[in-house]
Amino acid sequence: MLKFDGSNGKECEFQKDAATVSEVLAELKLDKKALAGKFGDELLDLSATLTEGGTVSPVLAASEEGLDIIRHSCAHLMAQAVEKLIPGAKFGIGPSIKDGFYYDIEIPASRPPLTDADLEGIEAEMRKLALAALPFKRTDMKREDALKFFGERGDSYKTEMISELDAPVVSIYQQGDYVDFCRGPHVPDTSHIKHFKLLSVAGAYWRGNEKNIMLTRVYGTAFAAPDDLKEHLRRIEEAKLRDHRKLGRELDLFSLHDEGQGFPFFHPKGMAVINTLLDFWRKEHQRRGYEEIKTPMILDRALWIQSGHWDHYKENMYFTEIDEAPFAVKPMNCPGGMLVYKTHLRSYRDMPLRMAELGVVHRHERSGALHGLMRVRCFTQDDAHLYCRPDQVRQEVMGIMDLCDYIYKDVFGFAYRVELSTRPENSMGEPEQWDAAESALKEALESSGTKYRVNEGDGAFYGPKIDFHLEDCIGRTWQCGTIQLDFQMPERFDLTYVGEDGKEHRPVMLHRTVLGSVERFLGILIENYAGAFPFWIAPVQVKLIPIAEAHQQYVHELAKTFREWGLRASVDERDEKLGKRIRDAQLEKVPYMIVIGDKEAETKSLSVRERAKGDLGSMTLDEFKALCDSEPNPLKK
């Protein structure tokens, strides 16, 4: 006999040795709209057989797990359509990802490469297959039999993946005449895949290794409801309009060049934004008791061996030689910070010690992974390292969370969510230290009342961390800030302080960033505001436009006055029509435009336009100053 508990509190029994997930859900009255099931924490097909009792719950299409199953099943459906339309195509991996799925495909050399223009035809075939309601059938096959099966089909990618598995049995899924090696689960049949769209075609090296063959990666998305798909596609179109690479070029903020792939070039307007952002950063950190340091960009390789980066991060580092000795370009700022700490004998009275650094770091990114300012090879990290006594950890973590909350929410208006990432497989140190570190971060989160979710196994190699994911105005999330609790590096660098008892003690170290990469944060701001920065951080705050040459003297007098006020003002005295110059200032997203003609020059007044509200009418100089002073500006707090 089998006994099952339902997530709805009901119970059921079967007078037999096995029952399918579908049967159990039906008895528990939980089968309505279920496309898969959960047995405890395990996701299973509805057709999966249960041979022991336990708790069973349904997986609904609109849930996070349900969407993941729909998208993964849609990847299989797309592969089936491609196989039918392009005989001889071979398939790599086809996972679900955030907001969609992809499949890596080898297109036969005898056929033209796949392009975006081919997606409509593939979609049409997918819809035919979906309407056919082809069941997803799972078969468990011995590993040796699976290798033989896919080998006879000439499916080299599947045989390579299966050959690397230790499991004696692997699972195979089939819908119609398409067969794939897959862990599952999947929807019951293809009719459950209704609301999908293929999005783009890109290149991807097999397994991300540039020494391997370049495959064709087809991206798509799928949802449980048509309105959700429609809204997602609207957001994609909106994101294209907000693309920071496009706006960065149009607004003359930065440029990207083949002569320095992954190394952005910042123009005067881009530097105006960055410098204003960093002025605010410095002011806020000084207010909160941080001291700023600066450490070298290139340091002896022995330092990186001592820190653990050599064993855990060297594939992401750049190396050089000085006087025939090996050096490394820093990918992180922390080892240099350790050396600064060790220059003095520290006391318990010095704690907490908060050292901040705007450190330029370099990381080896593959060219295919580069993406504007979002993924670069050189960036400025707004780092800080806090050294504290064990009894100060909770308060210091809460202080960092308060700083993040102020900058994200109060200054820039972002909503955000928080994740706690725990010990990864390649971690340094003893499990007991990790348990203590994770407990300390949990205690700080819970003491502050912060809602969070756990991201198992995603901590840094030297310690667990709290990550902050910002949500922009069109619903995308960006991981920016992080707090990492580290018992390892103080041990490796023998950091100590003299305690109240006169003995040496080991400090606890907190690594943290708020903006993360300054370059990436700029990219996020560009896309969030669509280039229309808040007044305080706008690269040009006021654009002065003289109607005729006779008005230029007054305009330049105004520009000088505005700059003395601390405003970033520019003059447009091009030989263009007034309407075009006003339109150009609008396209440049300048917050305020001031038009000067005979009346304004004679009365020493200003004709003011605001980029969103339009004409604000005539103002005196004092009235305009009051208007600017009324704009939110964290630098003036």
C-alpha positions as MATLAB code, in Angstrom:
seq = 'MLKFDGSNGKECEFQKDAATVSEVLAELKLDKKALAGKFGDELLDLSATLTEGGTVSPVLAASEEGLDIIRHSCAHLMAQAVEKLIPGAKFGIGPSIKDGFYYDIEIPASRPPLTDADLEGIEAEMRKLALAALPFKRTDMKREDALKFFGERGDSYKTEMISELDAPVVSIYQQGDYVDFCRGPHVPDTSHIKHFKLLSVAGAYWRGNEKNIMLTRVYGTAFAAPDDLKEHLRRIEEAKLRDHRKLGRELDLFSLHDEGQGFPFFHPKGMAVINTLLDFWRKEHQRRGYEEIKTPMILDRALWIQSGHWDHYKENMYFTEIDEAPFAVKPMNCPGGMLVYKTHLRSYRDMPLRMAELGVVHRHERSGALHGLMRVRCFTQDDAHLYCRPDQVRQEVMGIMDLCDYIYKDVFGFAYRVELSTRPENSMGEPEQWDAAESALKEALESSGTKYRVNEGDGAFYGPKIDFHLEDCIGRTWQCGTIQLDFQMPERFDLTYVGEDGKEHRPVMLHRTVLGSVERFLGILIENYAGAFPFWIAPVQVKLIPIAEAHQQYVHELAKTFREWGLRASVDERDEKLGKRIRDAQLEKVPYMIVIGDKEAETKSLSVRERAKGDLGSMTLDEFKALCDSEPNPLKK';
ca = [
       0.000    0.000    0.000;
       1.156    3.560   -0.818;
       0.168    6.644    1.191;
       0.511   10.211   -0.088;
       0.031   13.652    1.421;
      -1.052   16.505   -0.791;
       0.081   20.114   -0.656;
      -3.620   20.917   -0.064;
      -3.687   18.912    3.180;
      -5.555   15.914    1.675;
      -4.347   12.315    1.850;
      -4.802    9.287   -0.375;
      -3.898    5.577   -0.467;
      -3.233    3.072   -3.269;
      -3.644   -0.671   -2.810;
      -0.721   -1.395   -5.130;
       3.064   -1.090   -5.264;
       3.276    1.832   -7.687;
       1.281    4.833   -8.914;
       1.985    7.584  -11.412;
       2.282   11.219  -10.387;
      -0.809   11.908  -12.471;
      -2.822    9.276  -10.603;
      -1.751   10.597   -7.215;
      -2.584   14.200   -8.104;
      -6.004   13.087   -9.368;
      -6.769   11.290   -6.094;
      -5.639   14.356   -4.144;
      -7.809   16.624   -6.347;
      -4.674   18.524   -7.407;
      -4.516   17.492  -11.041;
      -6.354   20.479  -12.497;
      -3.988   22.436  -14.804;
      -0.937   20.518  -13.539;
       1.720   19.985  -16.209;
       4.199   18.193  -13.885;
       4.480   17.197  -10.250;
       6.774   17.443   -7.258;
       7.532   14.507   -5.017;
       9.090   16.197   -2.012;
      11.576   18.551   -3.692;
      11.988   16.439   -6.857;
      10.379   17.607  -10.099;
       8.812   14.748  -12.076;
       6.830   14.140  -15.249;
       3.135   13.408  -14.721;
       3.849    9.947  -16.143;
       6.638    9.221  -13.622;
       6.055    6.209  -11.366;
       6.171    6.501   -7.575;
       6.996    3.376   -5.588;
       6.983    4.880   -2.096;
       4.748    7.303   -0.255;
       5.402   10.961    0.453;
       4.230   14.495   -0.216;
       3.086   15.291   -3.748;
       2.232   18.717   -5.167;
       1.296   19.958   -8.638;
       3.480   22.153  -10.837;
       1.323   24.758  -12.566;
       2.234   26.387  -15.851;
       2.401   29.937  -14.489;
       4.753   29.028  -11.606;
       8.502   29.604  -11.856;
       9.098   25.851  -12.074;
       6.274   25.443  -14.575;
       7.678   28.144  -16.857;
      11.079   26.483  -16.683;
       9.530   23.179  -17.813;
       7.568   24.852  -20.625;
      10.670   26.627  -21.897;
      12.847   23.538  -21.779;
      10.148   21.575  -23.585;
       9.920   24.383  -26.139;
      13.666   24.035  -26.781;
      13.034   20.367  -27.650;
      10.114   21.382  -29.868;
      12.334   23.860  -31.711;
      15.032   21.208  -32.168;
      12.423   18.841  -33.602;
      11.316   21.513  -36.071;
      14.917   22.281  -37.093;
      15.683   18.572  -37.542;
      12.681   18.231  -39.846;
      13.508   21.358  -41.874;
      17.296   20.853  -41.941;
      18.204   17.145  -42.240;
      21.657   16.447  -40.879;
      21.532   19.162  -38.177;
      23.229   18.131  -34.940;
      22.261   19.392  -31.501;
      24.406   20.414  -28.539;
      22.633   21.665  -25.425;
      19.221   23.298  -25.164;
      18.522   24.585  -21.646;
      15.902   26.917  -20.302;
      17.388   30.216  -19.176;
      16.063   33.374  -17.552;
      13.049   34.494  -19.606;
      13.487   31.842  -22.288;
      15.630   29.099  -23.766;
      18.206   28.391  -26.446;
      19.577   25.463  -28.416;
      23.080   25.149  -29.857;
      22.975   23.582  -33.305;
      25.537   22.478  -35.883;
      24.137   23.309  -39.317;
      25.444   21.088  -42.142;
      28.206   22.781  -44.158;
      26.258   22.039  -47.355;
      23.534   24.450  -46.267;
      23.662   28.259  -45.856;
      24.092   29.439  -42.255;
      20.964   29.929  -40.197;
      19.906   33.587  -39.860;
      17.147   35.547  -38.156;
      15.231   35.413  -41.431;
      14.853   31.619  -40.987;
      13.141   31.884  -37.604;
       9.645   32.503  -38.969;
       9.718   29.235  -40.918;
      10.987   27.297  -37.893;
       8.238   28.843  -35.766;
       5.587   27.797  -38.278;
       6.814   24.188  -38.127;
       6.868   24.323  -34.324;
       3.203   25.372  -34.296;
       2.273   22.394  -36.468;
       4.094   20.036  -34.119;
       2.496   21.674  -31.072;
      -0.986   21.196  -32.499;
      -0.219   17.493  -33.039;
      -0.122   17.009  -29.233;
       2.876   14.680  -29.439;
       3.517   13.053  -26.041;
       6.907   13.535  -24.334;
       7.913    9.943  -23.608;
      10.754    9.181  -21.201;
      12.907    6.073  -21.410;
      15.640    5.150  -18.939;
      18.542    3.587  -20.827;
      21.808    2.039  -19.702;
      24.687    4.414  -20.294;
      26.398    1.978  -22.687;
      23.174    1.503  -24.671;
      22.656    5.263  -24.863;
      26.194    5.741  -26.196;
      25.542    3.127  -28.845;
      22.133    4.590  -29.719;
      23.371    8.154  -30.249;
      26.615    6.934  -31.811;
      24.692    5.072  -34.507;
      22.747    8.280  -35.180;
      26.023   10.177  -35.632;
      25.111   12.469  -32.736;
      28.608   13.340  -31.532;
      27.541   16.041  -29.063;
      25.161   13.773  -27.168;
      27.674   10.917  -27.061;
      30.335   13.300  -25.727;
      28.064   14.441  -22.890;
      26.883   10.936  -22.021;
      30.447    9.571  -22.023;
      31.367   12.048  -19.272;
      28.606   10.884  -16.936;
      29.242    8.513  -14.046;
      25.593    7.422  -13.856;
      24.906    3.838  -15.011;
      21.492    4.887  -16.388;
      20.529    7.995  -18.393;
      17.142    9.317  -19.444;
      16.009    9.776  -23.047;
      12.992   11.819  -24.155;
      11.109   11.408  -27.410;
       8.278   13.388  -28.980;
       7.226   12.152  -32.384;
      10.338   11.166  -34.327;
      12.666   13.469  -32.360;
      14.849   11.864  -29.653;
      17.040   13.723  -27.150;
      19.237   12.921  -24.182;
      17.730   14.904  -21.303;
      17.168   14.873  -17.550;
      13.643   16.324  -17.808;
      10.943   16.741  -16.703;
       8.791   17.902  -19.617;
       5.202   18.867  -20.306;
       2.869   15.894  -20.986;
       2.637   16.657  -24.714;
       3.459   19.391  -27.220;
      -0.039   20.928  -27.062;
       0.980   22.499  -23.735;
       3.476   24.682  -25.622;
       1.324   27.457  -27.075;
       2.762   30.900  -26.457;
       6.303   31.112  -27.775;
       8.530   33.213  -29.997;
      11.965   32.658  -31.535;
      14.037   35.775  -30.972;
      17.491   35.679  -32.516;
      20.410   33.713  -33.914;
      23.948   33.991  -32.560;
      27.220   32.086  -32.608;
      28.412   30.041  -29.633;
      31.492   27.883  -29.220;
      30.716   24.344  -28.172;
      30.898   24.316  -24.384;
      32.051   27.943  -24.384;
      35.588   26.984  -25.473;
      36.898   29.112  -28.326;
      39.087   26.194  -29.434;
      35.933   24.187  -30.225;
      33.619   24.420  -33.209;
      31.366   27.451  -33.525;
      27.727   26.365  -33.309;
      24.559   28.290  -34.159;
      22.641   29.323  -31.067;
      18.926   29.992  -31.533;
      17.271   31.962  -28.722;
      13.563   31.873  -27.953;
      11.059   32.452  -25.199;
       7.816   30.864  -24.039;
       5.121   31.701  -21.515;
       2.038   30.141  -19.977;
      -0.305   32.927  -21.116;
      -0.498   35.029  -24.311;
      -0.543   38.346  -22.439;
       2.682   37.431  -20.642;
       4.369   36.716  -23.971;
       3.033   39.961  -25.431;
       4.337   41.968  -22.467;
       7.736   40.259  -22.659;
       8.067   41.074  -26.364;
       7.091   44.682  -25.614;
       9.863   44.843  -23.039;
      12.346   43.448  -25.551;
      11.461   46.202  -28.021;
      11.702   48.787  -25.254;
      15.097   47.384  -24.253;
      16.338   47.807  -27.835;
      15.431   51.487  -27.701;
      17.265   51.784  -24.376;
      20.370   49.843  -25.456;
      23.247   51.629  -23.714;
      25.574   50.971  -26.651;
      23.204   52.819  -29.000;
      22.474   55.642  -26.552;
      26.109   55.900  -25.512;
      27.009   56.614  -29.130;
      24.088   58.978  -29.765;
      24.657   60.945  -26.543;
      28.445   61.003  -27.075;
      29.136   59.296  -23.732;
      31.560   56.546  -24.755;
      32.771   54.521  -27.708;
      33.988   50.991  -28.368;
      36.852   50.226  -30.749;
      38.352   47.129  -32.348;
      41.762   48.363  -31.243;
      40.734   47.722  -27.646;
      37.956   45.147  -27.453;
      36.497   45.070  -23.974;
      38.180   48.379  -23.060;
      35.645   51.232  -23.387;
      36.704   54.782  -24.296;
      34.907   57.484  -22.291;
      34.209   60.868  -23.858;
      33.912   64.174  -21.929;
      30.158   63.758  -21.390;
      30.588   60.199  -20.160;
      33.310   61.303  -17.774;
      31.026   64.067  -16.493;
      28.499   61.426  -15.446;
      31.139   59.121  -13.952;
      32.896   61.906  -12.043;
      29.619   63.187  -10.612;
      28.689   59.655   -9.575;
      32.076   59.186   -7.899;
      31.894   62.589   -6.189;
      28.662   61.392   -4.603;
      30.234   58.001   -3.793;
      33.165   59.633   -2.014;
      30.972   62.077   -0.105;
      28.657   59.321    1.132;
      31.507   57.021    2.122;
      33.275   59.788    4.037;
      30.022   60.495    5.855;
      29.798   56.818    6.867;
      33.317   56.530    8.252;
      35.227   55.078    5.300;
      38.816   55.995    4.420;
      39.927   55.793    0.777;
      43.060   53.969   -0.343;
      44.701   53.184   -3.681;
      46.715   50.049   -4.459;
      48.905   49.157   -7.480;
      47.481   47.622  -10.649;
      50.337   45.090  -11.072;
      51.667   42.986   -8.207;
      54.026   40.048   -7.753;
      52.591   36.663   -8.669;
      53.508   35.373   -5.202;
      50.840   37.653   -3.733;
      48.143   36.033   -5.887;
      49.335   32.579   -4.889;
      49.114   33.621   -1.243;
      45.596   35.067   -1.677;
      44.289   31.935   -3.424;
      43.488   33.685   -6.700;
      46.216   31.709   -8.467;
      44.487   28.407   -7.692;
      40.899   29.626   -8.103;
      40.965   32.499  -10.606;
      44.115   32.469  -12.760;
      42.227   31.644  -15.970;
      40.594   35.076  -15.634;
      43.865   36.966  -15.047;
      46.488   38.707  -17.194;
      50.216   38.225  -16.567;
      53.425   40.048  -17.338;
      57.093   40.153  -16.307;
      59.137   42.878  -14.656;
      62.919   42.364  -14.472;
      62.292   38.745  -15.504;
      60.111   38.186  -12.426;
      56.447   37.067  -12.840;
      53.736   39.626  -12.058;
      49.954   39.649  -12.444;
      47.537   42.446  -13.347;
      45.048   42.592  -10.501;
      41.567   41.142  -11.148;
      40.482   42.192   -7.646;
      41.595   44.784   -5.109;
      41.561   42.725   -1.911;
      45.174   41.393   -1.764;
      46.529   44.939   -2.048;
      44.196   45.995    0.742;
      45.693   43.274    2.953;
      49.142   44.788    2.548;
      47.817   48.222    3.544;
      46.249   46.714    6.673;
      49.558   45.113    7.668;
      51.497   48.403    7.578;
      50.389   49.188   11.159;
      49.831   47.325   14.369;
      46.048   47.380   14.775;
      44.146   47.524   18.045;
      40.631   46.474   18.990;
      40.008   50.204   19.419;
      40.654   50.697   15.645;
      37.817   48.359   14.773;
      35.818   48.520   12.652;
      38.305   49.724   10.037;
      36.612   50.647    6.756;
      38.932   51.013    3.739;
      37.383   51.914    0.393;
      39.043   51.823   -3.023;
      37.986   52.793   -6.527;
      40.331   50.213   -7.993;
      40.857   49.584  -11.705;
      40.865   45.805  -12.302;
      41.379   43.646  -15.390;
      39.744   40.299  -16.080;
      40.202   37.997  -19.024;
      36.847   37.746  -20.761;
      36.361   35.873  -24.032;
      35.560   38.156  -26.936;
      32.172   36.474  -27.436;
      31.150   37.350  -23.868;
      31.883   41.083  -24.201;
      28.820   43.333  -24.174;
      29.203   47.108  -24.227;
      29.761   48.362  -20.687;
      27.969   45.390  -19.146;
      30.811   42.911  -19.742;
      34.272   44.407  -20.189;
      37.891   43.443  -19.615;
      38.826   46.528  -17.607;
      36.616   48.284  -15.078;
      36.625   50.332  -11.893;
      35.276   48.454   -8.896;
      33.901   50.488   -5.992;
      35.463   48.171   -3.478;
      35.678   48.390    0.259;
      37.199   46.058    2.804;
      35.995   46.246    6.377;
      38.016   44.704    9.186;
      36.133   44.110   12.407;
      35.910   42.128   15.593;
      33.583   39.102   15.530;
      31.078   40.949   17.745;
      30.886   43.778   15.163;
      30.046   41.676   12.087;
      26.270   41.917   12.319;
      26.277   45.691   12.795;
      28.750   46.254    9.944;
      26.763   44.089    7.527;
      23.619   45.984    8.458;
      25.468   49.262    7.851;
      26.433   48.140    4.342;
      22.854   47.069    3.655;
      21.669   50.505    4.771;
      24.150   52.166    2.381;
      22.958   49.966   -0.478;
      19.319   50.707    0.326;
      19.970   54.458    0.355;
      21.841   54.495   -2.974;
      19.622   52.024   -4.826;
      16.202   53.096   -3.592;
      16.441   56.657   -2.316;
      18.948   58.096   -4.789;
      18.232   56.175   -7.991;
      14.738   54.800   -7.389;
      15.518   51.118   -7.996;
      13.588   48.284   -6.428;
      15.853   45.369   -5.541;
      15.914   41.852   -4.160;
      18.521   40.161   -1.970;
      20.154   36.728   -2.242;
      22.354   34.839    0.211;
      24.890   32.702   -1.683;
      26.408   29.769    0.175;
      29.551   27.615   -0.034;
      30.621   26.653   -3.597;
      32.349   23.425   -4.583;
      35.758   25.097   -5.072;
      35.769   26.784   -1.664;
      38.781   27.391    0.582;
      38.736   26.726    4.305;
      37.075   24.429    6.796;
      33.311   23.699    6.774;
      33.025   25.018   10.348;
      34.286   28.444    9.248;
      31.808   28.492    6.383;
      28.947   27.553    8.688;
      29.899   30.385   11.041;
      30.186   32.875    8.167;
      26.841   31.887    6.657;
      25.173   32.107   10.072;
      26.589   35.606   10.613;
      25.162   36.847    7.302;
      21.791   35.212    7.983;
      21.666   36.832   11.407;
      22.338   40.278    9.904;
      19.677   39.798    7.228;
      17.085   38.629    9.704;
      17.948   41.290   12.301;
      17.385   43.991    9.694;
      14.100   42.423    8.556;
      15.427   42.014    5.022;
      13.611   39.486    2.848;
      16.041   37.227    1.005;
      16.326   33.944   -0.793;
      19.149   31.416   -0.632;
      21.282   30.733   -3.710;
      22.955   27.446   -2.810;
      26.590   26.967   -3.830;
      27.091   30.379   -5.460;
      29.352   32.001   -2.867;
      32.862   33.297   -3.588;
      35.653   30.741   -3.169;
      36.727   32.459    0.074;
      33.368   33.142    1.699;
      29.558   33.325    1.512;
      27.966   36.522    0.223;
      24.873   38.666    0.063;
      24.038   39.899   -3.449;
      21.775   42.789   -4.428;
      19.786   42.524   -7.678;
      18.387   45.833   -8.941;
      15.170   45.969  -10.962;
      15.049   48.658  -13.639;
      12.027   50.494  -15.023;
      11.188   47.742  -17.542;
      11.509   44.867  -15.098;
      15.015   43.607  -15.857;
      17.283   42.692  -12.953;
      20.981   43.519  -12.564;
      23.332   42.123   -9.923;
      25.354   45.047   -8.542;
      26.220   45.162   -4.860;
      27.680   42.328   -2.839;
      28.773   41.701    0.760;
      31.226   38.840    1.245;
      32.244   37.570    4.664;
      35.788   36.216    4.619;
      37.620   34.205    7.275;
      40.157   32.898    4.733;
      42.247   35.877    3.634;
      42.901   37.213    7.155;
      44.265   33.729    7.848;
      46.350   33.552    4.666;
      47.830   37.007    5.213;
      48.182   36.566    8.972;
      46.139   39.675    9.775;
      45.895   40.411   13.477;
      44.842   43.043   15.946;
      45.631   43.437   19.619;
      42.564   42.688   21.698;
      41.412   44.204   24.958;
      43.182   41.287   26.641;
      46.527   42.328   25.114;
      46.666   39.216   22.922;
      46.635   38.919   19.149;
      43.310   38.129   17.499;
      42.235   37.500   13.918;
      39.929   40.147   12.407;
      36.862   39.237   10.398;
      36.977   40.717    6.906;
      34.062   41.958    4.824;
      34.503   42.539    1.093;
      31.805   44.729   -0.415;
      30.788   46.691   -3.458;
      27.716   48.891   -3.915;
      27.846   50.028   -7.530;
      29.893   46.973   -8.480;
      31.596   47.871  -11.740;
      31.303   51.642  -12.215;
      31.248   51.112  -15.989;
      28.468   48.557  -15.750;
      26.500   50.749  -13.356;
      26.722   53.568  -15.899;
      25.337   51.191  -18.546;
      22.473   50.281  -16.205;
      21.709   53.959  -15.563;
      21.734   54.751  -19.290;
      19.213   51.990  -19.991;
      17.061   52.636  -16.917;
      16.672   56.340  -17.713;
      16.827   55.846  -21.502;
      19.644   58.410  -21.446;
      17.510   61.067  -19.716;
      19.615   61.234  -16.542;
      18.339   62.954  -13.404;
      19.348   66.620  -13.320;
      22.135   66.195  -10.745;
      24.026   63.613  -12.800;
      23.166   64.718  -16.371;
      26.330   65.305  -18.457;
      24.949   68.645  -19.692;
      22.435   70.195  -17.311;
      21.681   73.386  -19.204;
      21.889   74.099  -22.941;
      21.967   77.798  -23.905;
      20.665   78.647  -27.371;
      21.099   82.192  -28.762;
      18.571   83.068  -31.477;
      21.031   85.272  -33.349;
      24.662   86.350  -33.240;
      23.685   89.540  -31.387;
      22.595   87.429  -28.404;
      25.814   85.440  -28.048;
      27.534   87.802  -25.605;
      24.672   87.519  -23.089;
      24.566   83.748  -23.598;
      28.266   83.381  -22.783;
      27.829   85.590  -19.712;
      25.043   83.259  -18.580;
      27.158   80.174  -19.248;
      29.927   81.609  -17.066;
      27.432   82.357  -14.274;
      25.936   78.860  -14.443;
      29.376   77.275  -14.247;
      30.173   79.397  -11.222;
      27.007   77.947   -9.653;
      28.474   74.503  -10.322;
      26.200   73.658  -13.243;
      27.377   71.873  -16.389;
      26.287   74.310  -19.090;
      27.037   74.428  -22.811;
      26.241   76.846  -25.638;
      24.818   75.890  -29.029;
      25.695   78.760  -31.377;
      25.738   76.676  -34.569;
      24.511   78.281  -37.753;
      21.308   76.237  -37.670;
      17.651   77.139  -37.383;
      16.355   77.659  -33.849;
      13.878   74.768  -34.137;
      16.614   72.311  -35.092;
      18.845   73.369  -32.197;
      15.966   72.962  -29.743;
      15.152   69.510  -31.222;
      18.809   68.494  -31.003;
      18.923   69.520  -27.334;
      15.796   67.409  -26.771;
      17.471   64.444  -28.490;
      20.527   64.990  -26.289;
      18.095   64.729  -23.328;
      19.378   67.942  -21.723;
      17.213   68.741  -18.651;
      16.920   72.495  -19.301;
      17.170   74.551  -22.497;
      17.371   78.327  -22.352;
      16.563   80.336  -25.473;
      17.890   83.879  -25.614;
      16.489   86.499  -28.008;
      16.099   90.274  -28.081;
      13.645   90.374  -25.171;
      15.765   88.172  -22.910;
      18.988   90.038  -23.752;
      17.320   93.389  -23.089;
      15.601   92.439  -19.806;
      18.333   90.042  -18.627;
      15.742   87.297  -18.363;
      15.630   83.651  -19.470;
      13.177   81.761  -21.681;
      13.286   78.281  -20.136;
      12.270   74.917  -21.594;
      12.277   71.603  -19.716;
      12.893   68.374  -21.656;
       9.628   66.703  -20.549;
       7.343   69.639  -19.703;
       8.287   71.900  -22.604;
       8.088   75.698  -22.361;
       8.223   76.959  -18.745;
       8.049   80.625  -19.761;
      10.190   83.576  -18.787;
      12.257   83.576  -15.579;
      14.711   85.819  -13.813;
      18.186   84.513  -13.079;
      17.284   84.078   -9.392;
      14.105   82.150  -10.279;
      16.065   79.768  -12.499;
      18.651   79.236   -9.763;
      15.859   78.404   -7.323;
      14.462   75.939   -9.872;
      17.828   74.198  -10.210;
      18.322   74.181   -6.444;
      14.923   72.490   -6.029;
      16.070   69.511   -8.120;
      16.910   66.418   -6.014;
      20.678   66.338   -5.537;
      22.334   63.889   -3.115;
      25.589   65.848   -3.420;
      23.991   68.708   -1.502;
      22.755   66.625    1.428;
];
